[in-house]
């Protein structure tokens, strides 16, 4: 597995992360959050990487796929109060 990750270039890695975020956005849409985009998911997940930097791939995948709707909505609410634009 380690050699597979080393063989991925930045573009392939970016595409894989985009697919994961799309999958999570679709899941959130199925439970009623119809306007969620993959960019919204990425903004929510990546906010905790601002100080530490991007984590190892396995942690990144886990963070995206384990994102709960309540955590996502908390992020969106706080962002709206702050007037943040994604």
C-alpha angles and dihedrals in degrees: 000000000000092000091050092057092047090053093055114096123215093265093053091047091050090051092050092051090047090053091051091050090048090051092051091046090053090049091052090048090055091057093051108277094115099170098055115124132194088250090057090052092049092048090052096047097040096051090086091053094063094095101030102035128232111330127222115296095253091056092046091052091047093049092052098044095043095049108130123217091237092054090048093050091047089054092048092048094050090046091052092050091049091048091236117170115208 
